[in-house]
Amino acid sequence: MKVIKNKFIPVGDFSAMNILGFLFIKEDTKITKELIRHEAIHSVQQYEIFGLSAFTALVVSCIYASWWYLLITVAMPILLYVLAWFVELVLPPYNSAYKDSPVEREAYLNQNNPEYLANRPLFVWFKYFLKNRYRQQIQLMIYFFDCLVLCVEKLKLFYLLHVHQVLY
């Protein structure tokens, strides 16, 4: 990982920012083992997303005979991170969207474990999508959707049994 100390990136209150193995650190930030490990976890996450998006873009490019789809590969790690952050931002509590994003949750939970990166399975950050605080709300939404589908099926059956007979 290449460490770049400067006073411009990252912006705001953040002290470090990792983009595909380039670690931008504010000049006044103390570099600790935990910080390096936290950002190294982000590097691995970004490489996984980068590899998956490169493979997907290559397949799509071959199917549609246009190499423009390969441009998606470069932006995909950042876009996925921002998307995960945005999803957490629109759900309450609004002030914890940064730490509740799946990639940050994995990094914060494992930044103190020196053996984590050596034993880390591929795409393990994805399980943190499923371990969010909204599991009950998601289950309720699925239940509501199932009830809605059941109501539509009953209405369709009612239509077939009653309205259809009247019309024909």
C-alpha positions in Angstrom: 0.0 0.0 0.0 1.4 3.4 -1.0 1.0 6.0 1.7 0.6 9.6 0.6 0.5 12.3 3.3 -1.1 15.6 2.3 -3.4 18.3 3.6 -6.2 18.0 1.0 -7.3 14.4 0.7 -9.4 13.1 2.5 -11.8 16.0 3.0 -13.8 16.9 6.0 -13.3 15.1 9.4 -11.8 11.9 7.8 -8.1 11.3 8.6 -7.4 8.6 6.0 -8.8 7.4 2.6 -7.9 4.4 0.6 -8.4 4.2 -3.2 -7.2 0.9 -4.7 -4.1 0.6 -2.5 -3.2 4.3 -2.4 -3.6 5.5 1.2 -4.2 9.3 1.5 -3.5 10.5 5.0 -3.8 14.0 6.4 -0.5 15.4 7.5 -1.5 15.7 11.2 -2.7 12.1 11.5 -0.8 9.6 13.5 -0.2 6.4 11.6 -0.9 3.4 13.7 -1.0 -0.4 13.0 -4.7 -0.3 13.4 -5.1 2.4 10.9 -2.9 0.6 8.4 -4.7 -2.7 9.0 -8.1 -0.9 8.7 -7.1 0.6 5.3 -5.5 -2.7 4.2 -8.9 -4.4 4.7 -10.4 -1.7 2.5 -7.7 -2.4 -0.2 -8.6 -6.1 -0.2 -12.3 -5.2 -0.4 -11.7 -2.9 -3.3 -9.5 -5.4 -5.2 -12.3 -8.0 -4.9 -14.9 -5.6 -6.2 -12.5 -4.5 -8.9 -11.8 -8.1 -10.0 -15.4 -9.0 -10.0 -16.4 -5.9 -11.9 -13.6 -6.4 -14.4 -14.7 -10.0 -15.1 -18.3 -8.9 -15.5 -17.4 -6.0 -17.7 -15.3 -8.2 -19.9 -18.1 -10.7 -20.3 -20.6 -7.9 -21.1 -18.1 -6.3 -23.5 -17.7 -9.6 -25.4 -21.5 -10.1 -25.6 -22.3 -6.6 -26.8 -19.1 -6.1 -28.8 -18.3 -2.8 -27.1 -15.2 -2.2 -24.9 -16.8 0.8 -23.4 -18.2 -1.4 -20.7 -14.7 -1.9 -19.3 -14.8 1.7 -18.0 -17.2 0.5 -15.4 -14.5 -1.5 -13.8 -12.5 1.5 -12.6 -15.4 3.2 -10.8 -17.1 0.1 -9.4 -15.3 -0.1 -6.0 -16.0 3.5 -5.3 -19.6 3.4 -6.6 -20.4 0.3 -4.5 -19.0 1.9 -1.4 -21.0 5.1 -2.0 -24.1 3.1 -2.7 -23.8 1.1 0.5 -23.2 4.4 2.4 -26.2 6.0 0.8 -28.5 3.1 1.7 -27.4 3.5 5.3 -27.8 7.2 5.1 -31.5 7.1 4.2 -32.3 4.6 7.0 -32.3 5.9 10.6 -30.3 6.6 12.6 -28.9 9.0 10.0 -25.7 10.0 11.9 -24.2 6.5 11.8 -24.3 5.8 8.0 -20.5 5.8 7.7 -19.8 3.2 10.4 -22.8 1.1 9.5 -21.9 0.5 5.8 -20.8 -3.1 5.3 -17.3 -2.4 4.2 -16.6 -0.1 7.2 -18.2 -2.6 9.6 -15.9 -5.3 8.5 -12.9 -3.0 8.7 -13.7 -1.6 12.2 -14.5 -5.1 13.6 -11.2 -6.6 12.4 -8.7 -3.7 12.5 -7.3 -4.9 15.8 -6.7 -8.5 14.6 -3.2 -8.9 13.2 -4.1 -12.3 11.6 -7.3 -11.2 10.0 -6.0 -10.5 6.5 -4.1 -13.8 6.3 -7.2 -15.8 7.2 -9.9 -13.7 5.5 -12.2 -15.4 3.1 -13.1 -13.8 -0.2 -16.0 -11.4 -0.3 -16.6 -11.7 3.4 -17.7 -8.0 3.5 -20.9 -9.1 1.7 -22.1 -10.9 4.8 -22.2 -7.6 6.6 -25.0 -6.5 4.3 -27.1 -9.3 5.8 -26.1 -8.5 9.4 -27.4 -5.0 9.5 -29.7 -3.6 12.1 -32.6 -3.6 9.7 -33.1 -7.4 9.5 -36.5 -7.2 11.2 -37.7 -4.4 9.0 -36.5 -6.3 5.9 -38.4 -9.4 7.1 -41.5 -7.3 7.7 -41.2 -5.9 4.2 -40.9 -9.4 2.8 -43.9 -10.5 4.8 -45.9 -7.5 3.6 -44.9 -8.2 0.0 -46.0 -11.9 0.4 -49.3 -10.7 1.8 -49.7 -8.3 -1.2 -49.0 -11.1 -3.6 -51.5 -13.3 -1.8 -54.1 -10.5 -2.1 -53.4 -10.1 -5.8 -53.8 -13.8 -6.3 -57.1 -13.8 -4.4 -58.3 -10.9 -6.5 -57.3 -12.6 -9.6 -59.2 -15.8 -8.4 -62.2 -13.6 -7.5 -62.1 -12.1 -11.0 -61.9 -15.4 -12.7 -64.7 -16.9 -10.6 -67.2 -14.0 -10.5 -66.5 -11.2 -12.9 -65.4 -13.6 -15.7 -68.7 -15.5 -15.5 -70.7 -12.4 -15.7 -68.8 -11.2 -18.8 -69.0 -14.5 -20.7 
